[in-house]
């Protein structure tokens, strides 16, 4: 249980940090969220090709796998919100 909590916080911080840096460099607000969704769609398509991958079995994902992924999604959304709030408040470097 402790590992799941640490993994969730780590994924949230990781996606927030990467998203924040990408938002600063690319001058887009919601790019990390789009990238996260594209990653999920790519994994689903790869899993549906019939190859023997981790997605071939419908019971391969458990709640321990899904909760950190949701934490990463929250981090990506928070990075876009943080950049948007900084831009509204007048910080031109963001």
C-alpha positions, -999 to +999 in steps of 0.1 A: +000+000+000+028+024+008+045+017-025+012+026-044+010+060-025+046+068-032+042+057-069+011+079-072+028+110-058+059+103-079+039+100-111+020+132-103+052+152-096+070+136-126+042+145-150+038+180-135+075+187-138+078+174-174+045+191-184+056+224-168+089+224-187+072+214-220+046+242-215+074+268-210+094+256-240+066+251-265+043+279-253+013+256-253-010+251-223-025+217-226+002+198-245+011+174-217-025+164-213-027+157-250+005+137-248-008+116-219-040+108-238-020+100-269+001+076-249-029+058-235-045+056-270-013+042-284-011+016-257-047+006-263-041+003-301-009-017-295-027-040-271-055-046-296-031-058-323-031-093-309+005-093-299+015-109-266+018-078-246+008-067-212-026-056-225-035-089-241-052-101-209-081-080-197-073-088-160-037-077-163-044-043-148-053-039-112-061-009-090-024-007-081-016-001-118-045+023-124-041+047-094-006+059-103-017+064-139-045+086-126-019+105-105+001+111-137-030+125-154-037+148-125-001+160-127-005+168-164-037+187-158-022+206-129+008+216-150-015+231-177-035+249-150-004+263-134+009+277-166-025+291-175-027+308-141+008+322-145+000+336-179-032+352-166-013+369-138+011+385-163+042+364-163+054+367-199+081+341-197+055+313-194 
